Amino acid sequence: MTSDTGASYAAAGVDIEAGDRAVELMKEWVKKTQRPEVLGGLGGFAGLFDASALKRYERPLLASATDGVGTKVDIARQMGVYDTIGHDLVAMVMDDIVVCGAEPLFMTDYICVGKVHPERVAAIVKGIAEGCVLAGCALVGGETAEHPGLLGPDDFDVAGAGTGVVEYDRLLGADRIRTGDAVIAMASSGLHSNGYSLVRHVLFDRAGMSLDRHVEELGRTLGEELLEPTKIYSLDCMALTRTAEVHAYSHITGGGLAANLARVIPDHLHATVDRSTWTPGAVFDLVGKTGQVEQLELEKTLNTGVGMIAVVPAGSAGSALTTLADRGVKAWVAGEILDRGDHTEGATLTGTHPA
């Protein structure tokens, strides 16, 4: 049977007017991220960044990264809290960029929804904008797409891409690392944005826990813990490279501490990290014990309390820790760089965490 009225975009489930209202609501937040190099405002077809600002570099290298926040978005949806997930997005993108020593410059976002709820979209962008301020970069544009029929009315996902710049001769990485270097760990703010498929399976599917359940060990509800924003280390890492000699960084995301650290370790060297130097937060113990998850499985899925690693000369470790402490970052010497020897992996965890 056919309708007597003609088809329309609105009848197909796409509300252009709601999209326009969402853009108006987000403008004030995007404006807060602006850097002097940004030209134009929100609403153009492309974000503009004045590249003449790079003339001060002898040989500028552009660094780029893209990412999302995975199934953590479902926690935000269930809780009806939309203004923190953007912090996670910025952290996932810009903390990858800063690893090579690059200064974050600008970012774009992509928000996909089943139905545009203007205030909800604006709240998501608010979080992204706040994250950009914490990372020192501009939010120069983005896209909100409405996908009725593919996503439920309350479903959404976010993704982003970022760009940074680093001087060629200041590029950080494996070629700078030397035997005897110190491995400095920076504390995570919690689960960050990785491993939520495991976390959700353990806590919801197997244990039947609810987001509004108060968990004594966490000191708050499960939902509040799971929605804790990812720490953004970008400005902290940049400050560290200005005040101490840094050879490499490693952003601890999917794959865990050892696997991510191994990505910046040269083939002839090996990083050893001593578990006895820190106690993972209660949420990691909760997931491990509730799901009877073996330690190695937990460590290759979650960050277990370490969100960023800096590899520095042993003699620079003290000044590095001072810089991070002055910036409110909990950090400690967690290991060292050794010759590869018989090790087949680039990094391993040793010892046991304090009881």
C-alpha positions as CSV (number, residue, x, y, z in Angstrom):
1,M,0.0,0.0,0.0
2,T,1.3,3.5,-0.9
3,S,0.8,6.7,1.0
4,D,-1.3,9.5,-0.5
5,T,1.4,12.0,0.5
6,G,4.8,12.3,-1.1
7,A,7.9,10.9,0.6
8,S,10.1,13.3,2.6
9,Y,13.4,13.2,4.5
10,A,11.5,13.8,7.7
11,A,9.2,10.9,7.0
12,A,12.3,8.7,6.5
13,G,13.4,9.7,10.0
14,V,15.9,12.5,9.4
15,D,15.1,15.8,11.2
16,I,17.1,18.6,9.5
17,E,15.7,21.3,11.8
18,A,16.9,19.3,14.9
19,G,20.3,19.0,13.4
20,D,20.4,22.8,12.8
21,R,19.4,23.4,16.4
22,A,22.2,21.1,17.6
23,V,24.7,23.1,15.7
24,E,23.5,26.3,17.3
25,L,23.7,24.8,20.8
26,M,27.3,23.5,20.3
27,K,28.8,26.7,18.9
28,E,29.5,28.2,22.3
29,W,31.5,25.1,23.3
30,V,33.5,24.9,20.1
31,K,34.4,28.6,20.4
32,K,36.1,27.8,23.7
33,T,38.7,25.6,22.0
34,Q,39.9,28.2,19.4
35,R,43.6,28.8,18.9
36,P,45.0,31.9,17.1
37,E,45.7,29.7,14.0
38,V,42.0,28.8,13.5
39,L,40.2,30.7,10.8
40,G,36.4,31.0,10.4
41,G,33.8,29.5,12.6
42,L,31.6,26.5,12.9
43,G,29.4,25.8,9.9
44,G,31.8,25.8,7.0
45,F,32.4,22.8,4.9
46,A,36.0,22.4,6.2
47,G,37.9,23.6,9.2
48,L,40.7,26.0,8.5
49,F,44.1,26.2,10.3
50,D,46.7,28.7,9.3
51,A,49.7,26.6,8.4
52,S,52.0,29.6,8.3
53,A,52.3,29.1,12.0
54,L,54.5,26.1,11.2
55,K,57.2,28.4,9.6
56,R,59.0,28.5,12.9
57,Y,59.9,24.8,12.4
58,E,63.0,23.8,10.5
59,R,61.5,20.5,9.3
60,P,57.9,20.1,10.6
61,L,56.4,16.7,10.7
62,L,52.6,16.4,10.9
63,A,51.3,13.7,13.1
64,S,47.8,12.4,12.8
65,A,45.6,9.9,14.6
66,T,42.0,8.8,14.6
67,D,40.0,6.7,17.2
68,G,36.7,6.3,19.0
69,V,35.7,5.2,22.5
70,G,34.3,1.8,21.8
71,T,31.4,0.3,23.8
72,K,31.8,2.9,26.6
73,V,29.3,4.9,24.7
74,D,26.6,2.4,25.8
75,I,27.4,3.2,29.5
76,A,26.8,6.9,28.7
77,R,23.6,6.1,26.9
78,Q,22.2,4.0,29.7
79,M,23.1,6.6,32.3
80,G,21.8,9.5,30.3
81,V,25.1,11.3,30.8
82,Y,26.6,12.7,27.6
83,D,29.0,15.5,28.5
84,T,32.0,13.3,29.6
85,I,32.3,10.8,26.7
86,G,34.0,13.6,24.7
87,H,36.9,13.7,27.1
88,D,37.5,10.0,26.3
89,L,37.5,10.7,22.6
90,V,40.0,13.5,22.8
91,A,42.3,11.5,25.1
92,M,42.2,8.5,22.7
93,V,43.2,10.7,19.7
94,M,45.5,13.4,21.1
95,D,47.4,11.2,23.6
96,D,48.4,9.0,20.6
97,I,49.7,12.1,18.8
98,V,51.7,13.4,21.8
99,V,53.5,10.1,22.1
100,C,55.9,11.0,19.2
101,G,56.6,14.4,20.8
102,A,54.1,16.3,18.7
103,E,52.1,19.3,19.9
104,P,48.4,18.7,19.4
105,L,47.0,21.3,16.9
106,F,43.4,20.6,16.0
107,M,40.7,17.9,15.9
108,T,37.5,17.1,14.1
109,D,34.7,14.8,15.4
110,Y,32.0,12.6,13.9
111,I,28.9,11.9,15.9
112,C,26.5,9.3,14.6
113,V,23.0,9.0,16.1
114,G,19.8,7.2,15.5
115,K,17.8,10.3,16.1
116,V,19.1,13.9,16.7
117,H,18.2,15.1,20.1
118,P,19.8,18.6,20.0
119,E,20.6,19.0,23.6
120,R,22.1,15.5,23.7
121,V,24.4,16.2,20.7
122,A,25.4,19.5,22.2
123,A,26.3,17.8,25.5
124,I,28.5,15.4,23.6
125,V,30.2,18.2,21.8
126,K,30.6,20.1,25.1
127,G,32.6,17.2,26.4
128,I,34.8,17.1,23.2
129,A,35.4,20.8,23.5
130,E,36.4,20.6,27.1
131,G,38.7,17.7,26.3
132,C,40.3,19.8,23.5
133,V,41.0,22.6,26.0
134,L,42.7,20.0,28.3
135,A,44.8,18.8,25.4
136,G,45.7,22.3,24.1
137,C,44.1,21.8,20.7
138,A,41.3,23.4,18.7
139,L,38.1,21.7,17.6
140,V,37.8,23.0,14.1
141,G,34.8,21.1,12.9
142,G,32.9,17.9,12.7
143,E,29.8,16.1,11.5
144,T,26.6,14.9,13.1
145,A,24.9,12.1,11.1
146,E,21.4,10.8,11.7
147,H,21.0,7.1,10.8
148,P,17.3,6.1,11.5
149,G,16.7,2.4,10.9
150,L,20.3,1.5,11.5
151,L,20.6,2.9,15.0
152,G,17.9,3.1,17.7
153,P,16.5,6.5,18.6
154,D,18.8,6.7,21.7
155,D,21.8,5.0,20.2
156,F,25.0,6.9,19.2
157,D,28.7,6.6,18.5
158,V,31.5,9.0,18.3
159,A,34.8,9.1,16.5
160,G,37.5,11.8,15.9
161,A,40.7,12.6,14.1
162,G,43.5,14.9,15.2
163,T,46.6,16.5,13.9
164,G,49.8,17.6,15.6
165,V,53.3,18.8,14.7
166,V,56.8,18.0,15.8
167,E,60.2,19.1,14.8
168,Y,62.0,16.3,12.9
169,D,65.1,16.3,15.1
170,R,62.8,16.2,18.2
171,L,60.8,13.2,17.2
172,L,60.6,10.7,20.0
173,G,60.6,7.0,19.6
174,A,62.5,3.7,19.8
175,D,65.7,4.9,18.2
176,R,66.3,7.2,21.2
177,I,65.9,4.5,23.9
178,R,69.1,3.2,25.6
179,T,70.1,0.5,28.0
180,G,69.6,1.7,31.6
181,D,66.8,4.2,30.8
182,A,64.1,4.5,33.4
183,V,60.5,3.5,32.7
184,I,58.1,6.1,34.4
185,A,54.5,5.2,34.8
186,M,51.7,7.7,35.0
187,A,48.5,6.7,36.8
188,S,45.3,6.2,34.9
189,S,42.0,7.7,36.1
190,G,40.4,4.3,35.9
191,L,39.5,2.0,33.0
192,H,39.8,4.8,30.5
193,S,38.2,3.7,27.2
194,N,39.5,0.2,26.5
195,G,38.3,-3.3,27.4
196,Y,34.7,-2.3,28.0
197,S,33.4,-5.4,26.1
198,L,35.1,-7.5,28.7
199,V,34.0,-5.3,31.5
200,R,30.4,-5.3,30.4
201,H,30.4,-9.0,29.8
202,V,31.8,-9.7,33.3
203,L,29.8,-7.2,35.4
204,F,26.5,-7.2,33.5
205,D,26.1,-10.5,31.6
206,R,27.8,-12.8,34.2
207,A,27.3,-11.0,37.5
208,G,24.0,-9.2,36.7
209,M,25.2,-6.0,38.3
210,S,23.3,-2.7,37.6
211,L,24.8,0.7,36.9
212,D,23.0,2.3,39.9
213,R,24.4,-0.3,42.3
214,H,26.6,1.3,44.9
215,V,29.9,-0.7,45.1
216,E,31.6,-0.3,48.5
217,E,35.1,-0.9,47.1
218,L,34.6,1.8,44.6
219,G,33.1,4.3,46.9
220,R,30.4,5.2,44.3
221,T,27.9,3.6,42.0
222,L,29.2,1.2,39.3
223,G,27.9,3.6,36.6
224,E,29.9,6.5,38.0
225,E,33.0,4.4,38.0
226,L,32.6,3.1,34.5
227,L,31.9,6.5,33.1
228,E,35.0,8.1,34.7
229,P,36.6,10.1,31.9
230,T,39.9,9.0,30.4
231,K,42.8,11.2,31.7
232,I,44.2,13.5,29.0
233,Y,48.0,13.5,29.3
234,S,48.9,15.7,26.3
235,L,49.9,18.9,28.1
236,D,51.6,17.0,30.8
237,C,53.7,15.1,28.3
238,M,54.6,18.4,26.5
239,A,55.6,20.0,29.7
240,L,57.8,17.0,30.5
241,T,59.6,17.2,27.2
242,R,60.4,20.8,27.9
243,T,61.8,20.2,31.4
244,A,63.5,16.8,31.1
245,E,65.1,14.6,28.5
246,V,62.5,12.2,27.2
247,H,63.3,9.3,24.8
248,A,59.8,7.9,24.2
249,Y,56.2,7.8,25.4
250,S,53.7,4.9,25.2
251,H,50.0,5.5,25.5
252,I,48.5,2.5,27.3
253,T,45.3,1.6,25.5
254,G,43.9,-1.6,24.0
255,G,46.4,-4.5,24.5
256,G,47.5,-3.4,27.9
257,L,50.7,-2.1,29.4
258,A,53.3,-4.6,28.1
259,A,52.0,-4.8,24.5
260,N,51.8,-1.0,24.1
261,L,55.2,-0.4,25.8
262,A,56.7,-3.0,23.5
263,R,55.7,-0.9,20.5
264,V,58.3,1.7,21.3
265,I,61.1,-0.6,22.4
266,P,63.9,-1.4,19.7
267,D,64.5,-5.0,18.8
268,H,67.8,-5.2,20.7
269,L,66.4,-3.9,24.0
270,H,63.8,-5.0,26.6
271,A,61.6,-3.1,29.0
272,T,60.8,-4.7,32.4
273,V,58.0,-3.2,34.6
274,D,57.7,-4.2,38.2
275,R,54.2,-4.7,39.4
276,S,55.3,-4.2,43.0
277,T,55.7,-0.4,42.3
278,W,51.9,0.3,42.3
279,T,48.5,-1.0,43.3
280,P,45.8,-1.0,40.6
281,G,42.6,0.7,41.3
282,A,39.7,-1.2,42.9
283,V,37.8,-1.4,39.6
284,F,40.4,-3.7,38.1
285,D,40.2,-6.0,41.1
286,L,36.4,-6.0,40.8
287,V,36.5,-7.1,37.2
288,G,39.2,-9.7,37.8
289,K,37.6,-11.3,40.8
290,T,34.0,-11.1,39.6
291,G,34.8,-12.6,36.2
292,Q,37.6,-14.9,37.4
293,V,39.7,-13.3,34.8
294,E,43.3,-14.6,34.8
295,Q,45.9,-11.9,35.5
296,L,47.6,-12.0,32.1
297,E,44.2,-11.8,30.4
298,L,43.3,-8.8,32.5
299,E,46.7,-7.1,31.8
300,K,46.4,-7.6,28.1
301,T,42.9,-6.1,28.0
302,L,42.9,-3.3,30.6
303,N,45.5,-0.6,31.6
304,T,45.5,-1.9,35.2
305,G,46.3,1.5,36.6
306,V,48.8,2.9,34.2
307,G,47.7,5.2,31.4
308,M,50.9,6.6,30.0
309,I,54.6,5.6,30.1
310,A,57.6,7.8,29.7
311,V,61.1,6.4,29.0
312,V,63.8,8.7,30.2
313,P,67.5,8.5,31.0
314,A,68.0,7.2,34.5
315,G,69.6,10.6,35.5
316,S,66.5,12.5,34.4
317,A,64.0,10.4,36.3
318,G,64.0,12.6,39.4
319,S,63.4,15.8,37.5
320,A,60.7,14.1,35.4
321,L,58.8,13.0,38.5
322,T,59.1,16.5,40.0
323,T,57.6,18.0,36.8
324,L,54.7,15.5,36.8
325,A,54.1,16.0,40.5
326,D,53.9,19.8,40.1
327,R,51.2,19.2,37.4
328,G,49.2,16.9,39.7
329,V,50.1,13.7,37.8
330,K,50.8,10.7,40.0
331,A,53.9,9.0,38.6
332,W,56.6,6.7,39.7
333,V,59.6,4.8,38.4
334,A,58.1,1.4,37.4
335,G,61.0,-0.3,35.6
336,E,64.0,0.0,33.4
337,I,65.4,-0.8,29.9
338,L,67.7,-3.8,29.6
339,D,69.5,-5.6,26.8
340,R,67.1,-8.0,25.0
341,G,69.0,-11.1,26.0
342,D,66.8,-14.2,25.9
343,H,63.6,-12.2,26.0
344,T,61.3,-12.7,23.0
345,E,59.0,-9.8,23.9
346,G,59.8,-6.1,23.9
347,A,58.3,-5.7,27.4
348,T,57.3,-7.8,30.4
349,L,55.7,-7.3,33.7
350,T,57.4,-8.9,36.7
351,G,56.7,-9.3,40.5
352,T,53.3,-8.9,42.1
353,H,51.2,-5.9,43.1
354,P,51.1,-5.0,46.8
355,A,48.3,-6.6,48.7
